[in-house]
Amino acid sequence: MHLPSGRNQIVLLGDAATLQIPMLRQDIGMKGKLILCADSVQNLPEEDLTYFDDVWPLAHLGETAVFHFRRLQRLLKEEKDAWLTQTYLEQTINTLPDMVWYKDIKGIHLHVNDAFCTAVSKRKKDVEGKDHYYIWGIPREVYEASDYVCVETEEDVINARKTCLYDEEVMSAQGLRKLKTYKTPIFDEDSQDIIGTVGIARDVTQEKEYRSTIQRLTREDQLTSLLNREYFYDVLKQNDRQAYTLLSFDVEGFHGFNERYGHPLGDAVLQIVAEELRLAFTTNHVARLGGDEFAVFLPDALSDEAAEASVRAFQEQLAFMLSMDDRMKHLRVNAGIVHAVPGMTPERVIRDGGRALDRAKEVGGGACCSSGESVMA
């Protein structure tokens, strides 16, 4: 007898011995329910019994049929609900770009999503049932000697018994990755015992690189990688309560050089000047103010002699570098020196540096002049 039940098929058999049970099982499919109605199964081979989903007693079946069918309906509903829940879970976690994993209390991966497999460059069947060291390809001794904290943080989550957020680093198939990771304990359904953890990790490597790039672009000159004018002003403002030395530079005849040889070669000159400034003055505060104008902030209140000596050393080294190209060898860099005193505004210091530089440009040929009035301010 065959009874339809939604998309599942229920098959009742009165005499199993006369049927080809394996073929019947194959015919109804694994989603169908194959029920044996019999008072005894002694004459049925044990291997055939494995094909049945349930055995209903044949005696008094008419009286108990409603009970058995209702129980079967509940079972079918529970299986359907479980399938839907599993399908919802799989669809959800596998469409996420974030890594998702479930571990038991011993740290063995029970289940992972597609993004996790991509990160570790392994298939799910190669991941599930394995521990952290195998999956990430990290020998235990290397892990213990490194800054990786994945295993330790899971122990922290278990001890804290609540969701925790961590910044972690792992060596993945794409190289060292920075992760923002949420880890949550999983509690047993009948007690408050923790049986495992679930983790969700977002790869923020690229995000942090973007943020770093944005921060760099807001303070650096794109051509020379020196500080830009706006950020350099901030440096001066942050130090306006102390005495310091400001050096100003410009490339003599740079405008004519650009017109004669073109901007690409002119850019190369500016990059050479920037690099030599960076090497000559061991400070993080070297800036390109614009065009061919540069400036250096020195936190010490140098004397005119000490400041001029450092400028001359830079000019000599720069002249040597420029002499390697016949087109550049006649270029010279003039310099102005400002001795800033506490309370001077960045605008005042830059203006005085410009005046000192103008006097040096009047002399020309790589001159160096100091703004004497700045000392009097």
C-alpha positions as CSV (number, residue, x, y, z in Angstrom):
1,M,0.0,0.0,0.0
2,H,1.4,3.5,-1.0
3,L,0.1,6.6,0.8
4,P,1.2,10.1,-0.3
5,S,2.2,12.6,2.4
6,G,3.2,15.9,0.9
7,R,6.5,15.5,-0.9
8,N,7.4,12.4,1.1
9,Q,6.0,9.0,0.2
10,I,5.0,6.6,2.9
11,V,5.0,2.9,2.0
12,L,3.3,0.2,4.1
13,L,4.2,-3.4,3.6
14,G,2.3,-6.4,4.8
15,D,4.6,-9.1,3.6
16,A,8.2,-7.9,3.3
17,A,9.5,-11.4,2.3
18,T,7.8,-11.2,-1.1
19,L,9.3,-7.8,-2.1
20,Q,12.7,-6.7,-3.3
21,I,13.3,-4.3,-0.5
22,P,16.5,-2.7,-1.8
23,M,14.8,-1.9,-5.1
24,L,11.8,-0.5,-3.3
25,R,14.0,1.7,-1.2
26,Q,15.7,2.9,-4.3
27,D,12.3,3.5,-6.0
28,I,10.8,5.7,-3.3
29,G,14.1,7.6,-2.6
30,M,15.9,8.5,0.6
31,K,13.3,11.2,1.4
32,G,10.5,8.7,1.4
33,K,9.6,6.8,4.5
34,L,9.6,3.0,4.3
35,I,7.5,1.4,7.0
36,L,7.4,-2.2,7.8
37,C,4.1,-3.4,9.4
38,A,4.8,-6.8,11.0
39,D,4.5,-8.5,14.3
40,S,7.8,-10.2,13.9
41,V,11.0,-9.5,11.9
42,Q,12.8,-12.8,12.6
43,N,12.4,-14.1,9.1
44,L,13.7,-10.8,7.5
45,P,17.5,-10.6,6.9
46,E,19.2,-8.0,9.1
47,E,20.6,-6.2,6.1
48,D,17.0,-5.7,4.7
49,L,15.9,-4.2,8.0
50,T,18.4,-1.3,7.5
51,Y,16.3,-0.1,4.6
52,F,13.2,0.6,6.8
53,D,12.6,3.8,8.7
54,D,10.2,2.3,11.2
55,V,8.4,-0.9,12.2
56,W,4.8,-0.8,13.2
57,P,3.2,-3.7,14.9
58,L,0.6,-5.4,12.6
59,A,-1.6,-6.6,15.3
60,H,-4.2,-3.9,16.3
61,L,-2.8,-1.6,13.6
62,G,-6.2,-0.3,12.9
63,E,-6.5,0.9,16.5
64,T,-3.0,2.5,16.6
65,A,-2.7,3.7,13.0
66,V,-3.7,7.3,13.9
67,F,-1.1,7.5,16.7
68,H,1.6,6.2,14.4
69,F,0.7,8.5,11.5
70,R,0.7,11.5,13.8
71,R,4.0,10.6,15.2
72,L,5.3,10.2,11.7
73,Q,3.9,13.5,10.7
74,R,5.7,15.2,13.6
75,L,8.9,13.5,12.6
76,L,8.5,14.6,9.0
77,K,7.9,18.2,10.2
78,E,10.9,18.1,12.5
79,E,13.1,16.8,9.6
80,K,11.8,19.5,7.3
81,D,12.3,22.2,9.9
82,A,15.8,20.9,10.5
83,W,16.5,20.9,6.8
84,L,15.2,24.5,6.5
85,T,17.3,25.6,9.4
86,Q,20.4,24.0,8.0
87,T,19.7,25.5,4.5
88,Y,19.1,29.0,6.0
89,L,22.4,28.7,7.9
90,E,24.4,27.5,4.9
91,Q,23.0,30.2,2.6
92,T,23.6,32.9,5.2
93,I,27.1,32.1,6.2
94,N,28.3,31.1,2.7
95,T,27.2,34.4,1.2
96,L,29.1,36.4,3.9
97,P,32.5,37.7,3.0
98,D,33.5,37.2,6.6
99,M,35.0,34.0,7.8
100,V,32.7,31.9,10.0
101,W,33.6,28.7,12.0
102,Y,32.3,26.5,14.7
103,K,34.6,24.6,17.1
104,D,34.0,22.1,19.8
105,I,35.4,22.6,23.3
106,K,38.7,21.0,22.3
107,G,39.2,23.5,19.4
108,I,38.4,21.1,16.6
109,H,36.6,22.7,13.7
110,L,33.1,21.3,13.3
111,H,31.9,23.5,10.4
112,V,33.2,26.5,8.4
113,N,31.9,28.7,5.6
114,D,33.2,29.2,2.0
115,A,35.1,32.4,3.0
116,F,37.0,30.4,5.6
117,C,38.0,27.8,3.0
118,T,39.2,30.6,0.6
119,A,41.3,32.1,3.4
120,V,43.1,28.9,4.3
121,S,43.0,27.5,0.7
122,K,41.5,24.2,1.8
123,R,38.2,22.3,1.1
124,K,35.6,22.0,3.8
125,K,36.2,18.3,4.1
126,D,39.9,19.0,4.7
127,V,39.1,21.6,7.4
128,E,36.3,20.0,9.4
129,G,37.6,17.7,12.1
130,K,41.0,19.5,12.2
131,D,42.6,21.8,14.7
132,H,43.9,25.4,14.3
133,Y,47.5,24.3,13.7
134,Y,46.7,22.0,10.8
135,I,44.3,24.3,9.1
136,W,46.6,27.4,9.0
137,G,49.7,25.3,8.3
138,I,51.5,26.5,11.4
139,P,53.7,24.1,13.4
140,R,52.8,24.3,17.1
141,E,56.4,25.4,18.1
142,V,56.2,28.2,15.5
143,Y,52.8,29.3,16.8
144,E,54.0,29.4,20.4
145,A,57.0,31.5,19.4
146,S,54.9,34.0,17.4
147,D,52.5,36.7,18.2
148,Y,49.5,34.7,17.0
149,V,46.8,34.6,19.7
150,C,43.9,32.7,18.1
151,V,43.9,29.8,20.4
152,E,44.5,31.9,23.5
153,T,41.6,34.2,22.8
154,E,39.2,31.2,22.5
155,E,40.3,30.2,26.0
156,D,39.6,33.7,27.1
157,V,36.1,33.6,25.6
158,I,35.3,30.3,27.4
159,N,36.5,31.8,30.7
160,A,34.6,35.0,30.1
161,R,31.4,33.1,29.0
162,K,30.4,35.9,26.7
163,T,31.1,37.3,23.3
164,C,34.5,39.0,23.0
165,L,36.1,41.1,20.2
166,Y,39.8,40.8,19.2
167,D,42.3,42.1,16.8
168,E,44.2,39.1,15.4
169,E,46.8,38.2,12.8
170,V,47.0,35.0,10.9
171,M,49.2,33.7,8.1
172,S,46.7,32.8,5.3
173,A,47.0,31.7,1.7
174,Q,47.0,35.4,0.9
175,G,49.8,36.2,3.3
176,L,49.6,37.8,6.7
177,R,46.1,39.0,7.3
178,K,44.7,41.3,10.0
179,L,41.4,40.2,11.4
180,K,38.7,41.8,13.5
181,T,37.2,38.7,15.2
182,Y,34.1,38.1,17.3
183,K,34.1,34.9,19.3
184,T,31.1,33.6,21.3
185,P,30.7,30.5,23.6
186,I,28.1,27.9,22.7
187,F,26.2,26.5,25.7
188,D,24.7,23.0,26.0
189,E,21.0,22.9,25.6
190,D,20.4,21.2,29.0
191,S,22.9,23.1,31.1
192,Q,25.2,26.1,31.3
193,D,28.2,24.0,30.2
194,I,30.1,25.4,27.3
195,I,30.4,22.9,24.4
196,G,32.3,25.0,21.9
197,T,32.7,28.4,20.3
198,V,31.6,30.2,17.1
199,G,33.8,32.7,15.5
200,I,33.3,35.5,12.9
201,A,36.3,37.2,11.5
202,R,36.4,40.2,9.1
203,D,39.6,40.6,7.1
204,V,40.5,44.3,7.7
205,T,43.9,44.1,6.1
206,Q,42.9,46.0,3.0
207,E,40.8,48.4,5.1
208,K,43.7,49.3,7.3
209,E,45.9,49.7,4.3
210,Y,43.4,52.1,2.8
211,R,43.2,54.0,6.0
212,S,47.0,54.2,6.2
213,T,47.1,55.4,2.6
214,I,44.5,58.1,3.3
215,Q,46.3,59.3,6.4
216,R,49.6,59.3,4.4
217,L,48.0,61.2,1.5
218,T,46.6,63.9,3.9
219,R,50.0,64.7,5.2
220,E,52.5,63.8,2.4
221,D,53.4,65.4,-0.9
222,Q,52.6,62.9,-3.6
223,L,55.6,63.6,-5.7
224,T,58.3,63.5,-3.1
225,S,56.7,61.7,-0.1
226,L,57.8,64.6,2.1
227,L,55.3,66.3,4.4
228,N,53.0,68.7,2.6
229,R,52.5,72.3,3.4
230,E,49.3,71.8,5.5
231,Y,50.8,69.1,7.7
232,F,54.1,71.0,8.1
233,Y,52.1,74.0,9.4
234,D,50.6,71.7,12.0
235,V,54.1,70.6,13.1
236,L,55.2,74.2,13.6
237,K,52.0,75.0,15.5
238,Q,52.5,72.0,17.8
239,N,56.0,73.4,18.6
240,D,55.2,77.1,18.9
241,R,56.0,77.1,22.7
242,Q,59.6,76.2,22.1
243,A,62.6,77.6,20.3
244,Y,63.5,75.8,17.1
245,T,65.3,76.3,13.8
246,L,63.6,76.4,10.4
247,L,65.5,75.9,7.2
248,S,64.0,77.0,3.8
249,F,65.2,76.0,0.4
250,D,64.5,76.6,-3.3
251,V,66.0,75.4,-6.5
252,E,67.6,78.3,-8.4
253,G,66.4,78.7,-12.0
254,F,64.0,75.8,-11.7
255,H,61.3,77.4,-13.8
256,G,63.6,77.9,-16.7
257,F,64.9,74.3,-16.3
258,N,61.4,73.0,-16.5
259,E,60.6,75.0,-19.7
260,R,63.8,73.8,-21.3
261,Y,63.8,70.1,-20.4
262,G,60.2,69.4,-19.5
263,H,58.3,68.5,-16.3
264,P,59.4,64.8,-16.1
265,L,63.0,65.8,-15.7
266,G,62.0,68.7,-13.4
267,D,60.1,66.2,-11.2
268,A,63.2,64.1,-11.1
269,V,65.2,67.1,-9.8
270,L,62.6,67.7,-7.0
271,Q,62.8,64.0,-6.0
272,I,66.6,64.2,-5.8
273,V,66.4,67.3,-3.7
274,A,63.8,65.7,-1.4
275,E,65.9,62.5,-0.9
276,E,69.1,64.4,-0.1
277,L,67.2,66.6,2.4
278,R,65.8,63.5,4.0
279,L,69.3,62.0,4.3
280,A,71.1,65.2,5.4
281,F,68.6,66.1,8.1
282,T,67.8,63.1,10.3
283,T,64.3,64.4,11.2
284,N,60.9,63.3,10.3
285,H,59.9,66.9,9.6
286,V,61.1,67.6,6.0
287,A,58.5,69.2,3.8
288,R,57.8,70.4,0.3
289,L,55.9,73.6,0.6
290,G,55.0,73.8,-3.1
291,G,56.8,74.0,-6.4
292,D,60.5,74.0,-5.8
293,E,60.3,75.2,-2.2
294,F,61.3,73.0,0.7
295,A,61.6,73.4,4.5
296,V,63.1,71.5,7.4
297,F,62.0,71.7,11.0
298,L,64.9,71.2,13.5
299,P,63.7,70.9,17.1
300,D,67.0,72.5,18.4
301,A,67.7,76.2,18.5
302,L,70.9,76.1,16.5
303,S,73.3,78.9,16.2
304,D,73.8,80.6,12.8
305,E,77.2,78.8,12.4
306,A,75.8,75.3,13.2
307,A,72.7,75.8,11.0
308,E,74.8,77.1,8.1
309,A,77.3,74.2,8.4
310,S,74.5,71.7,8.1
311,V,73.1,73.6,5.1
312,R,76.5,73.7,3.4
313,A,77.0,69.9,3.9
314,F,73.6,69.3,2.3
315,Q,74.3,71.6,-0.6
316,E,77.7,70.0,-1.3
317,Q,76.2,66.5,-1.4
318,L,73.3,67.6,-3.5
319,A,75.6,69.3,-6.0
320,F,77.6,66.0,-6.3
321,M,74.4,64.1,-7.0
322,L,73.2,66.6,-9.6
323,S,76.6,66.6,-11.3
324,M,76.0,63.1,-12.5
325,D,73.6,64.4,-15.2
326,D,74.9,67.2,-17.5
327,R,71.5,68.7,-17.7
328,M,71.3,69.1,-13.9
329,K,74.8,69.9,-12.9
330,H,74.4,73.7,-13.1
331,L,71.5,73.7,-10.7
332,R,72.0,75.2,-7.2
333,V,69.8,75.3,-4.1
334,N,69.6,78.5,-2.0
335,A,68.8,78.4,1.7
336,G,67.3,80.6,4.4
337,I,67.6,80.2,8.1
338,V,65.1,81.2,10.8
339,H,65.6,81.0,14.5
340,A,62.1,80.8,15.9
341,V,61.4,81.8,19.5
342,P,58.5,80.6,21.7
343,G,55.2,82.2,20.7
344,M,56.0,82.7,17.0
345,T,53.1,81.6,14.8
346,P,53.7,79.2,11.9
347,E,52.7,82.0,9.5
348,R,55.3,84.3,11.0
349,V,58.1,81.7,10.8
350,I,57.3,80.7,7.2
351,R,57.2,84.4,6.2
352,D,60.6,85.1,7.9
353,G,62.0,82.0,6.2
354,G,60.7,83.4,2.9
355,R,62.5,86.7,3.5
356,A,65.7,85.0,4.4
357,L,65.4,82.9,1.3
358,D,64.7,85.9,-0.9
359,R,68.0,87.5,0.3
360,A,69.8,84.3,-0.5
361,K,68.3,84.2,-4.0
362,E,69.5,87.8,-4.6
363,V,73.0,86.5,-4.0
364,G,72.4,83.3,-5.9
365,G,74.6,80.4,-6.7
366,G,73.6,78.3,-3.6
367,A,73.7,81.1,-1.1
368,C,72.6,80.8,2.6
369,C,71.2,83.7,4.6
370,S,69.7,84.0,8.0
371,S,66.7,86.1,9.0
372,G,68.3,88.2,11.7
373,E,65.0,90.0,12.6
374,S,63.5,86.7,13.6
375,V,66.0,86.4,16.5
376,M,64.8,89.8,17.7
377,A,61.1,88.9,17.6
